[in-house]
Structures are given as structure tokens and as C-alpha cells.
Amino acid sequence: MTLRTLTRDELWSILVKNWMTHDALWFGDVAKRFGMSEASPMNLRVCRKLGTIEYKRFMKMVGVSPPRNMDELQEHFEAAQRIFVPEFIDFRVSYPGNDTIVTDVDHCFAHAGMEQTGVLPDYECGIFERTEGWFDAMGVKYTRTPDLSRCLKFQGKECRVTVKFEFE
């Protein structure tokens, strides 16, 4: 038997799918064992920590300093998205003004997964915790709206998240 060599894109794709499967299985097992009242806060903490660690690694690897203004932050954010955000995540990002990022999520894999497992009513969105970990690693001041303590799509709202930055 001869195995074919995977392309870089194929390797990246399988690694991302495996990571996402691990994440879903871990979350499901924690929720089953401890309940959503424990699983959701644990997930939020882990997502934030992951975002902080991965972004610090990214900045070190590409040799950049924390952004000093919105133009630099946008450059950082877009580069990180190309590396860390899988193609199957359906979202749009816009930059209105000189201090804001707005993310619109159309089809959310987390929403779909939580709905499929029947725990959506108790799910707290961890997706944006990860990107807030990026902002924490950048050392920028920011505020995020709206409250994500319950999935926006579950509440019948559009998933639109605004992050406003404050540069010195």
C-alpha cells in the first residue's frame, strides 16, 4: 500500500477538524458529568485562555508588537483570522469608524452543535471569549456588546457582536 502525501491545506483541515471534534467531545462529557451550570463557565475560561495563549504565540512567531492603533489592530486581527479561524465558520467582519470591530455570524457551528445536543438553552457563547483572549494578549483596552450569557441566536436575535477599542 502506498500512502499519498497530504498537502499543507489537507493537513491543516484535518488538524482543525480533529481539534474541533476534541472540543465538542470534551464539552459534551463535562456537561454530561457536571451539568451545564459547570460546563459553560469552564468552557468560557478555557476559550479565553486558549485565545490568549495562541495569540501570544502568534505575535512571537511573526515578530510583532501589540497594536498601537486601529489600523495595526485590524492588520493583526485579519492575520490571526486567516491562521486560526476555520473556513467552515460563516461570519463577516467590518470596521466602522476608527475604534470598532463588528462581527456578524450567519451560521454558527457552536449554536448548531448545542442545539443538536439539546443544551442550547443553557449555553453561554464561548466563541467570542477566544477572540477576547486575543485582545487580552494584545494588551488593548476594549468593551464588547451585547451580553453573551445566552446564545443570541437562541434568543431569536441576530448574532452581531461589537468590540470597541480604546487606544492611548
BAMI-54841 format. One line per field, with one value per residue (C-alpha): z, y, x; residue number from 0; residue in one letter. Coordinates in Angstrom, 2 decimals, always signed. Layout:
! BAMI-54841
up <- (Z	...)
north <- (Y	...)
east <- (X	...)
resi <- (NUM	...)
resn <- (A	...)
//
This chain:
! BAMI-54841
up <- (+0.00	-0.89	+1.12	-0.65	+0.96	+2.35	+1.09	+3.62	+3.30	+3.79	+6.87	+8.31	+7.57	+9.37	+12.34	+12.70	+12.37	+14.98	+17.34	+16.90	+17.49	+20.64	+21.82	+21.22	+22.88	+25.88	+26.31	+25.94	+28.50	+31.02	+30.53	+30.97	+34.12	+35.85	+34.13	+32.04	+35.12	+35.43	+31.78	+30.37	+32.76	+32.33	+28.56	+28.78	+30.89	+28.61	+25.44	+26.88	+27.98	+24.61	+22.79	+24.98	+24.60	+20.86	+20.21	+22.29	+20.28	+17.06	+17.97	+18.89	+15.70	+13.38	+15.42	+16.04	+18.99	+20.36	+18.12	+18.90	+16.81	+14.93	+11.64	+13.36	+15.28	+12.08	+10.45	+13.48	+13.67	+9.98	+10.04	+13.09	+11.45	+8.41	+10.69	+13.49	+12.08	+10.02	+6.66	+7.82	+10.28	+8.48	+9.59	+8.35	+10.00	+9.45	+10.87	+11.23	+12.48	+13.84	+17.04	+16.37	+15.05	+14.27	+13.70	+12.15	+12.38	+9.94	+10.59	+13.90	+14.38	+18.19	+18.03	+15.74	+17.96	+21.19	+19.56	+18.31	+21.79	+23.43	+25.71	+23.77	+26.36	+28.91	+26.55	+27.08	+23.92	+24.09	+20.53	+21.35	+24.56	+22.33	+20.36	+23.59	+24.65	+21.53	+22.59	+26.12	+24.64	+22.56	+25.75	+24.29	+26.20	+24.84	+25.58	+23.95	+23.41	+23.69	+26.68	+25.53	+28.67	+26.44	+22.75	+20.69	+18.04	+20.74	+21.90	+18.35	+17.74	+15.04	+16.15	+15.89	+18.29	+18.57	+20.15	+20.79	+21.48	+23.37	+22.26	+24.25)
north <- (+0.00	+3.45	+6.43	+9.72	+12.77	+15.29	+18.84	+21.59	+22.58	+18.98	+18.63	+21.91	+20.86	+17.52	+19.07	+21.71	+19.12	+16.93	+19.89	+20.89	+17.29	+17.13	+20.39	+19.16	+15.80	+17.45	+19.91	+17.20	+14.97	+17.79	+18.84	+15.27	+14.70	+18.09	+19.77	+22.92	+25.14	+23.91	+23.16	+26.60	+28.65	+26.13	+26.46	+30.26	+30.19	+27.67	+29.58	+32.84	+31.15	+29.43	+32.74	+34.44	+31.65	+31.19	+34.92	+35.36	+32.51	+34.15	+37.54	+35.88	+33.81	+36.72	+39.14	+41.87	+44.12	+44.84	+47.20	+50.92	+51.97	+50.58	+50.13	+47.92	+46.06	+45.36	+44.02	+41.79	+40.60	+39.72	+37.83	+35.85	+35.02	+33.57	+31.31	+30.36	+30.52	+27.50	+28.04	+26.49	+29.32	+31.61	+35.20	+38.72	+41.36	+45.10	+48.06	+51.03	+54.12	+54.11	+52.12	+49.30	+45.77	+44.35	+40.61	+39.13	+35.35	+33.78	+30.04	+29.24	+25.79	+26.15	+27.09	+24.13	+21.74	+22.89	+22.71	+19.19	+18.02	+19.71	+22.06	+25.31	+26.98	+26.83	+27.53	+30.63	+31.64	+30.80	+31.81	+35.44	+34.56	+33.19	+36.42	+38.41	+36.30	+37.65	+41.21	+40.44	+39.15	+42.32	+44.37	+46.60	+48.08	+47.12	+46.64	+44.08	+44.28	+42.66	+40.34	+36.80	+34.99	+33.22	+32.44	+35.35	+33.05	+31.05	+34.33	+34.92	+37.73	+38.14	+37.22	+40.59	+41.40	+44.79	+45.37	+48.96	+49.74	+52.48	+53.45	+55.80)
east <- (+0.00	+1.24	+0.07	-0.20	+1.34	-1.11	-0.96	-0.46	-4.14	-5.31	-3.12	-4.42	-8.01	-7.73	-5.94	-8.68	-11.45	-9.75	-9.33	-12.98	-14.09	-11.97	-13.50	-17.06	-16.41	-14.74	-17.59	-20.22	-18.55	-18.13	-21.77	-22.97	-20.94	-21.22	-24.19	-24.32	-24.05	-20.45	-19.64	-20.47	-18.29	-15.46	-15.76	-15.64	-12.47	-10.78	-11.72	-10.34	-7.10	-6.72	-7.15	-4.56	-2.00	-2.45	-2.24	+0.92	+2.47	+1.30	+2.82	+6.11	+6.22	+5.51	+7.61	+5.05	+4.37	+0.92	-1.08	-0.96	-3.95	-6.92	-5.05	-2.48	-5.18	-7.08	-3.92	-3.29	-6.89	-7.14	-3.83	-4.95	-8.28	-6.50	-4.47	-6.87	-10.40	-11.51	-13.19	-16.46	-17.13	-19.58	-19.03	-18.33	-16.18	-16.45	-14.54	-16.88	-15.10	-11.57	-12.12	-14.60	-14.88	-18.32	-18.69	-21.84	-22.21	-24.65	-24.45	-22.77	-21.27	-21.50	-25.18	-25.88	-23.92	-25.54	-28.98	-28.25	-27.23	-30.21	-28.27	-28.71	-30.98	-28.14	-25.22	-23.08	-21.23	-17.54	-16.70	-16.05	-14.21	-11.47	-11.09	-11.25	-8.27	-6.54	-7.31	-6.07	-2.79	-2.50	-2.84	-5.55	-8.46	-11.87	-15.54	-17.81	-21.55	-24.05	-24.21	-23.44	-24.52	-27.05	-26.69	-28.04	-29.47	-31.26	-32.82	-34.08	-31.59	-29.03	-25.52	-23.84	-21.03	-19.38	-16.00	-14.94	-11.28	-9.56	-6.06	-3.83)
resi <- (0	1	2	3	4	5	6	7	8	9	10	11	12	13	14	15	16	17	18	19	20	21	22	23	24	25	26	27	28	29	30	31	32	33	34	35	36	37	38	39	40	41	42	43	44	45	46	47	48	49	50	51	52	53	54	55	56	57	58	59	60	61	62	63	64	65	66	67	68	69	70	71	72	73	74	75	76	77	78	79	80	81	82	83	84	85	86	87	88	89	90	91	92	93	94	95	96	97	98	99	100	101	102	103	104	105	106	107	108	109	110	111	112	113	114	115	116	117	118	119	120	121	122	123	124	125	126	127	128	129	130	131	132	133	134	135	136	137	138	139	140	141	142	143	144	145	146	147	148	149	150	151	152	153	154	155	156	157	158	159	160	161	162	163	164	165	166	167)
resn <- (M	T	L	R	T	L	T	R	D	E	L	W	S	I	L	V	K	N	W	M	T	H	D	A	L	W	F	G	D	V	A	K	R	F	G	M	S	E	A	S	P	M	N	L	R	V	C	R	K	L	G	T	I	E	Y	K	R	F	M	K	M	V	G	V	S	P	P	R	N	M	D	E	L	Q	E	H	F	E	A	A	Q	R	I	F	V	P	E	F	I	D	F	R	V	S	Y	P	G	N	D	T	I	V	T	D	V	D	H	C	F	A	H	A	G	M	E	Q	T	G	V	L	P	D	Y	E	C	G	I	F	E	R	T	E	G	W	F	D	A	M	G	V	K	Y	T	R	T	P	D	L	S	R	C	L	K	F	Q	G	K	E	C	R	V	T	V	K	F	E	F	E)
//
